[in-house]
């Protein structure tokens, strides 16, 4: 296979031509960023922009459901089910591939707390109503936070990939060790490093062997649920 490339304009870095034996030559644009199946992907591999974009979509969805959350005729339980079945999936779509830095975690948790305050409303006291604290929301919600949900989804996906045949490309990419020269400064955390760190925090060792057992892996996923 021969690869040729030239040109630069706008988001298009260059045209890349693939010449493969017995196949018609294929020319595609090499771009700096693109959207694939609703997920924004950049050449830098930075997922923070995607997290921010998903939060904006979540805000729009919450705005459309504003009347539902304000209604006194709908129970909190029903509102929470709407949150978990409509709003949270909107924000966490494609989260299996997220790395999440500290800023991403804070942004996601702040967004979730904002939605929960709409659902549970304020707290009535002698002098009137006041805004609920994060601790009070946690006691009322009593379920995994949105960032714990994301971590559980990443662990689920890791097990799925590990159980696939070794020759499948998704598995090869997971265990790939790039040998390119890196930029100056602190290297970015890779996806597998972030997931392995989550596993270590829960005391999970030798995860590749455990991932082969579906039932055992399912019980591990529940640690974040």
C-alpha positions in Angstrom: 0.0 0.0 0.0 1.3 3.4 -1.0 0.2 6.6 0.8 0.6 10.1 -0.8 -0.6 13.4 0.5 -0.5 17.1 -0.4 -2.3 20.4 0.2 -3.8 22.3 3.2 -7.0 24.4 3.4 -9.2 25.2 6.4 -9.9 22.1 8.5 -8.4 20.0 5.8 -4.7 19.3 6.4 -4.0 17.4 3.2 -5.5 14.9 0.7 -4.3 11.4 1.4 -4.3 8.9 -1.4 -4.3 5.1 -0.7 -3.1 2.9 -3.5 -3.8 -0.8 -2.7 -3.2 -3.7 -5.1 -6.4 -4.9 -7.0 -8.4 -2.0 -5.4 -9.4 1.3 -7.0 -7.2 4.1 -5.6 -9.0 5.9 -2.8 -8.4 9.6 -1.9 -9.7 11.0 1.4 -9.2 14.3 3.2 -7.0 14.3 6.3 -8.7 16.8 8.7 -7.9 18.2 12.2 -11.4 17.2 13.6 -14.6 15.6 12.5 -17.8 14.1 13.9 -18.4 10.4 13.7 -21.7 8.8 14.8 -22.4 12.0 16.8 -19.0 12.1 18.6 -16.5 14.9 18.0 -13.0 13.6 17.3 -9.9 15.6 17.0 -6.3 14.8 15.9 -5.1 15.8 19.3 -7.2 13.1 21.0 -8.5 15.7 23.5 -11.9 14.6 24.8 -12.6 17.8 26.9 -14.3 19.5 23.9 -16.6 16.5 23.4 -17.5 16.5 27.1 -18.3 20.3 26.9 -20.4 19.7 23.8 -22.4 16.9 25.4 -23.1 19.1 28.4 -24.5 21.8 26.1 -26.8 19.2 24.5 -27.9 18.1 28.0 -28.8 21.7 28.9 -30.9 22.0 25.7 -32.6 18.8 26.5 -33.3 19.9 30.1 -34.7 23.2 28.8 -37.1 21.3 26.6 -38.2 19.3 29.7 -38.5 22.3 32.0 -42.3 22.1 32.3 -42.0 18.5 33.4 -39.4 19.2 36.1 -41.5 22.2 37.4 -44.7 20.2 37.6 -46.1 19.4 41.0 -48.3 16.7 39.6 -45.3 14.5 38.6 -43.5 12.6 41.4 -39.8 12.9 42.1 -39.4 9.3 41.2 -40.8 9.8 37.8 -38.6 12.9 37.2 -35.5 10.8 38.2 -36.5 8.1 35.8 -36.7 10.8 33.0 -33.3 12.1 34.1 -31.7 8.6 33.9 -33.4 7.5 30.7 -33.3 10.8 28.7 -31.0 13.5 30.1 -28.0 11.4 31.4 -27.8 9.3 28.2 -27.7 12.6 26.2 -24.7 13.8 28.1 -22.9 10.5 28.4 -23.3 9.3 24.8 -20.0 7.8 23.7 -18.5 8.2 27.3 -16.9 4.7 27.0 -14.0 6.4 25.2 -13.6 9.4 27.5 -10.4 9.9 29.6 -11.8 12.8 31.8 -9.4 15.2 33.4 -10.2 17.0 36.7 -12.0 19.8 34.9 -14.2 17.4 33.0 -15.2 15.6 36.2 -16.1 18.9 37.9 -18.1 20.1 34.9 -20.1 16.8 34.7 -20.8 16.7 38.4 -21.8 20.4 38.5 -24.2 19.8 35.6 -25.8 16.8 37.4 -26.2 18.7 40.6 -28.0 21.5 38.7 -30.5 19.0 37.3 -31.0 17.3 40.6 -31.8 20.7 42.2 -34.5 21.1 39.6 -35.9 17.7 40.5 -35.8 17.9 44.3 -36.4 21.7 44.5 -35.4 23.9 47.5 -35.6 23.1 51.2 -38.2 24.9 53.3 -37.0 26.4 56.5 -38.5 28.9 59.0 -37.3 32.0 57.1 -38.3 30.5 53.7 -36.8 28.4 51.0 -33.1 27.8 50.4 -30.9 26.0 47.9 -30.0 22.4 48.7 -26.4 21.6 49.4 -24.5 18.9 47.5 -24.5 16.7 50.5 -28.3 16.9 50.8 -28.6 16.1 47.1 -26.4 13.0 47.5 -28.5 11.8 50.5 -31.7 12.2 48.4 -30.4 10.8 45.2 -28.7 7.7 46.8 -27.3 6.5 43.4 -24.0 6.6 41.5 -23.0 10.1 40.3 -22.7 10.8 36.6 -18.9 10.4 36.7 -19.2 7.0 38.5 -21.6 6.0 35.7 -19.0 7.0 33.1 -16.3 5.0 34.8 -18.7 1.9 35.0 -19.3 2.3 31.2 -15.6 2.4 30.5 -15.0 -0.7 32.6 -17.8 -2.5 30.8 -16.3 -1.5 27.4 -12.8 -2.7 28.5 -14.2 -6.1 29.3 -16.0 -6.3 26.0 -12.9 -5.5 24.1 -10.7 -7.8 26.1 -13.0 -10.8 25.4 -12.9 -10.3 21.6 -10.6 -12.2 19.3 -7.0 -11.1 19.4 -6.9 -10.4 15.7 -9.7 -7.8 15.8 -8.5 -4.3 15.3 -10.2 -2.9 18.4 -8.1 -5.2 20.6 -4.9 -4.3 18.7 -5.6 -0.6 19.2 -6.2 -1.1 22.9 -2.8 -2.7 23.4 -0.9 -0.6 20.9 2.2 1.1 22.3 3.0 4.2 20.1 6.7 4.7 19.4 6.5 8.2 18.1 8.3 11.2 19.6 6.1 13.0 22.1 5.9 16.7 22.7 7.6 18.5 25.5 5.9 18.6 28.9 3.8 16.1 30.8 2.4 13.4 28.6 -1.4 13.1 28.3 -3.1 10.2 30.2 -4.1 7.5 27.8 -7.5 5.9 28.0 -6.2 2.5 29.2 -4.2 4.3 31.9 -7.3 6.1 33.2 -9.3 2.9 33.3 -6.5 0.9 34.9 -6.2 3.6 37.6 -9.9 3.2 38.3 -9.5 -0.6 38.7 -6.5 -0.2 41.0 -8.5 2.2 43.2 -11.0 -0.6 43.8 -8.2 -3.1 44.4 -8.7 -5.0 41.1 -5.5 -6.7 40.0 -4.8 -8.9 36.9 -7.9 -7.5 35.1 -7.3 -9.2 31.7 -7.8 -12.6 33.3 -10.9 -11.4 35.2 -12.4 -9.8 32.1 -12.6 -13.2 30.4 -15.3 -14.2 33.0 -18.5 -12.3 32.1 -20.2 -12.8 35.5 -17.1 -11.9 37.5 -16.6 -8.8 35.3 -20.2 -7.8 35.8 -19.8 -7.9 39.5 -16.7 -5.6 39.2 -18.7 -3.1 37.1 -21.2 -2.9 39.9 -18.5 -1.4 42.2 -19.1 1.9 40.4 -22.9 1.6 40.3 
